[in-house]
Amino acid sequence: MPENIKVNVHHVTRVEGHGNIVVDVRDGTLEKCELQIVETPRFFEAMLRGRPYQQASHITSRICGICAVGHATASLRATERALQVQLSEQTKLLRRLAFHGEILDSHILHVYMLVAPDFLGVGSVIPLATSHPDIVKRALRMKKFSGDLCQTIVGRHTHPIAMTVGGFTHFATVQELVELRERAEALIADVDATVELFGTLPWPAFERETEFIALVQPDDYGLIDGKIGSSDGYELELDDYRQVTNERLAPHSTAKHAAFNRDSYMVGALARYNLKHQHLSPRAKAAAAHLGLSAPCYRPYLNSAAQVVEIVHCIDDVIQVLDTLIERGIEREDPAPVTLSPHARGVGACDVPRGILFHEYQIGEDGLIEEANCVIPTGQNLANIDRDMRALVPSILTEPEEQITLKLEMLVRAYDPCISCSTHFLNVEFTGK
Amino acid sequence: MDRHPTTLILGTGNPLMGDDAVGVIAVQRLREHPALPPGVDVVDGGTDGLGLIPLMEPYGRVILVDAVPMGLSPGAIRRFTWDDARLVGHGRSLSLHQTDLTDALILAETLGCLPPEVVFYGVQPHTMEWDQSLSPAVERALSPLIEALIAEVRSES
């Protein structure tokens, strides 16, 4: 075994944002192993202070170009819970559709464009298009559907415009929903082919037992609202989220780290699968079995497999919700009213593609935001990624440095980190040889 | 997908980044232009990347309008084709600054779904910094740019 190893990936590729992986082994001892987050903080919370509550969802959707619907949804829920807004059933269903559109778009991009190239032996999606054009075309077809779904429901995918406090400002027609229903049904062949493809990939066997956190609801694989569930048996109200996240500074990261009862926890598709797999659609359950997932699963690389399972679930749920809406018809209803009161606080939470997301606002009687806090999934995963890397490295030290680097990069990518959002990230840096 | 015989004028760029907005502003003005012939779709592509592939695919001809640093004087307009762009080093030496757009075009070509005719109207930016207004030189280029685009689509439509 080599005595000294230095891995130094300065800016990890195929993740969103900038981060470095640094590993330093001296005299056979692992001295340093961390994911450094090097992006500048973005100060969205400070930006919200003093602004009217109606602007919050539109400003915070800009935190992320991928999870724009997710941030807008968490923001609206925080505002609505602060201002005692009761949502109509139609609003909940329409938001669920847009939310699924975004989960689909994000997961399809991640598993096909960012994860698959590692397993298919190509450096990026461009050579993948040469070696496996049908795979890339399928991914683009699926992505187009998810983008169009968002566009139909919320006006556009990136930075949704039609979602507002209490409801919607634009309504899709039943005819548009019928057309989406037909396209969703036609997409099932592509979804099945996706499960087949990812079922053939040699997922690394590495595992490390950890705590998983996700939103839980009694009878549903729900992604908006609910309670905060932990695989260690805890269940907390959304208002108590700070007891879970316990944000703290880490010297090597411009994004805060989080920890609940242990020194780290994991959020995202694998956490959701572990906590609520029983509520997946029958076809998604079959996909999980085909992909080798069984709960509890402690193999972080399989987070991407859990995303494939969620692609199946979301398509099934989209069809079901569309059926409900088509049967009910669409009512052009006004947004539900707000009740302003002094220093009203509200917490909104949803399980976005990368995991549980919290927004909390305090809104004054004048309707201006007095305080805001946003806790992003990637930030919550960072401590867990560091611990995974520290557990993984000693077991692969005898492998060539390129192999070590690749496995570390693949591990970080499996978490689908969104570094711009959390800096509030990726390069591997081996220091020591 | 079946191709339909229409033309797409696609303006791309970030309206918050100074002269990078030129493509987006040009398509906004083109939409209201009385001389715009039928059969031409005009779309603001913003800063989208891979999403542009399925958007462009159905068209026989795509005209991309964007700020392109070409080493010319600010506001200079250049018409070139995808073949020209690739010949000058796979798009890179033209610094289409929107690598996402370049990647999307390369990917579309690799997949065989790039429209048969891809034309660029590049405008040399003065600055691409945080700013919501165009530099005077690029502002002055808008009128001749729009006239050139109208002439381009009228010539064969």
Interface residues (C-beta under 8 A of the other chain):
Chain A: G65 L109 M113 V125 I126 A129 T130 P133 V136 K137 L140 R141 K143 K144 G147 T158
Chain B: G46 T47 D48 L50 G51 I53 P54 D103 I106 L107 T110 L111 G112 C113
